[in-house]
Amino acid sequence: MTVSHYIRIRRRMSRTSPEPRAGQSGDSLVDFQFAFKNQCVTMTSMSFFWLAVLFEGGLAIVALAVDLFFRLGLNYWQYFQFDSATPLQIAWGLLPLVAGYFVMQWLPLAALRQIDRFVRELFQQHMAHWKLGQLALVAALAGIGEELFFRGLLQLGLTTFVDVWLAILLVSLVFGLAHAVSFLYCILAFIVSLYLGFLFVHTNNLVVPIAVHALYDFFVFMYVWFTPHRT
């Protein structure tokens, strides 16, 4: 769910929903949860699955199409490598994200608890009845689509105009805003994007951030699946 989706939902709600009570207004995660639930109330589990597949897969198609149509010459394929060092790079790349997730689960911060509650409610409402293969497919497409778009199209494209570290910073700002469920979630997404951008530069291999992103998403799916009643 991106900022543009959120804005459209909020506009639709403003036309069809009554004014919120005191203490329930503002661009908070509570508002987003209410808007999201109203938007998806009639969406079935399978509809949500195909929406996720089309959206995440669509990002990869957009990245490829833009490069081809505008003849940017980004040549993504030269950054797809898999050798004996790649599995270790992926493992070491994944470790800090998993460790960070557990740290956030442990920290007694209300904003983090609110994000965790939103993720769990979303999972229980739309994803809990998916098969393991469906969860794996969505996680894989998220890694491929988002990394090909943000690290491939945007980061590689920007490095032809600005310094690579500035490109990572700018792309991470966009990545954070695209995940702006709440202010804190936006900041966390920004930090994760900085890290994934660094991984790409450090390894010169798109396979690493793609695999790390996909495996991290799948890890979160599994953790939420096996701890459904955690608060």
N, C-alpha and C positions, 0 to 999 in steps of 0.2 A: 504494500500500500504506500503510494508516494504522496507527496504534498499536494499535487494537482488533484489526485483522487479525493483527498481529504477536503480540499476547498470546494470541489463539486458537491460532496456530500453535505457540507455545512450550508452551502447555498440552498440546496434542495430542502434541508431541514428548516431553514429560516422561512421558507415559503409554506411549509406544510405542518410544522410542529409548533405547539404553544411555547410562550416564553418560558425559559427555565426559572426555577425558584432561586432565591438568593443563595449564593454559595455554590451554584452549579453552572455558572457561566465562565467564559474565558477559554483560551486555547490550552487546555490542560489535557492530560491523558484521560481523565474521566469523560470529558467532552468527546474525545476521539473514540473511546470505547462505545459511548452511547450512539454516536454517528455510525460507527462501523456496524454495530449490531442491528440498527435500523436499516442499513443498506443491505445487509446480508441475511435478514431474518427469513426470507423465502428461499435462500440459496441452499441447495442440497449439498451433501458431502461430495458427491461426484461432480457437481457443477463447480464447486470450489477447487477441486482437483484439476479440472480442465482449465479453469481460469489461471491457476498457478502455472500449469504447464505452458499455456499459450503466452503468458506474460514473461516468464523467465526465458523460455525458448525464443520468444520474440526479440528479446534484447540481443541475443547472439545474431539473429537474422539482421537486425538493424545495424549492428556493428559491421557485419560483412557487407551489407548493401551500401552503407555510406562510404566505406572504403572503395568499393567497386565503382559506384556511381560518380563520385567526385575524384576518382583516380588519385587517391592520397598516397598510394604506394606504401602502405604500412606493412604489408607482407607479414601478417600474423604468424604464418606457418613457420617462419624461420625461428620463432620463439617457442615452438613446440618441440621439446626435446625430452627424451626419456632414456637415461643411462643408469649405470650402477649407483650413481650418487643421488639420483632423484628421489627414491623412496626415503632415504635418510633426511634429505632436505624437507620433504613433506612432513615427516614425523616430527622433526625439530621445529618446523614452522607451526604445526598444529598445537604443540605442547603449551606455549604461552597463552593461546586463546582458551584452551580448556581450563588451564589453571586460573585464568582471569574470570572465567564463568563461575567456577567454584568459589572464588573469593567474593564475587558479587552475591552469590547465594548465601554466603556466611555473614556478610556485612549487614548490620541491623539498621538499614536506611529505608525510610518509608517510600522514597521515590523508586528505589530498586524493587521493593516488595510490590509496588503498584505495577511496574513493568512485568514482573514475573507473573503476577495475577492475570494481567491482560493476555500474555502469551499462552498461559495455561487454559484460560477460558476460550481463546481462539482455537487452540488445539482440540479441546474437548468438544467444541461445537461443530467443527468442520473436518478434523483430521484424525480423530481417535479411532474411527472405523475404517480408515485406509489400511490396505495391506502393506506389509513391510516393503515390497517392491515399489509401491506408489510413493511411500516416504523417501525411499532411496532415489527414485527418479526425480522428484521435485528438488531434493537436495543437490543432486548432480546438475540439474538444469540451472539451479540458482548459482552454483559455482561457475558453470560454463558461461551462462548468459551475462551475469553481472560482471564477472572478471573480464570477459571478452569486450564488454561495453566500456567499463570504467578503466581497467588497466590496459586493455588493448586499444580501443578507439580513442578514448579521451586522453589517457596518460601518454601513450605513444604519439598521438597527434599533437599534443601540447609541447612535447619535448622538441619538436621541430621549430618552435617559436621561443620557448623560454627554457631556463635551466631545469634539469630533471627534478630537483627537489622542490622547486616552485610548482612544477606540474603536478607532483604528488600532493602538495598542499591544496592546490586549486581543485583537483579531482576529489580529494577527500572532503572538501567543503560541499561539493555537489552531492557526493555519496551520503554525507550526513544529512543534508536537507531532504534528500530523497527518502530517508528513513526517519523523518521527523515525527514519529509517533508522540513524543514528548521532548522537552528540551534536553533532558538527561539522555534519552535514547539517541537523540541527534548527536550529542557529544560522544557517546560510546561508539556509534557508527563511524563518526569522524576519526576516532582513534584507531579503530579496526582497519579502516581504509588506509590510514597512514602506514600501518604495519604491513598490510598486503601490498601496498605500493613499494615499500622497502624490500619485501621479499622478491618482488619481480625484478627490481634493480639489482639486488644482491645476487640472484641466481641467473638473471637474463633468460628466464624460462617461465612462460605463461602457465605451464603445467603445474608449477608449484603453488601459486596463489589460487588457481582454479581448484586443485585438489584439496588444499587447506580449507578454502571457503566451503566446498561441498561437504567435506568430512566434518567440519565444525557444525554446520547446519544439521547434518544427520545425527551427530552426537547430541545436540540439543533436543531434536525430535525424540530420540531414544530416552534421554533423561526425563523429559516431561511425560513420556508414555509410561515409564516404569515408576514414576513418583507423582501420580495424578492428584493426590490429596495434600501435597505439600503446600503450606501457606507461608 
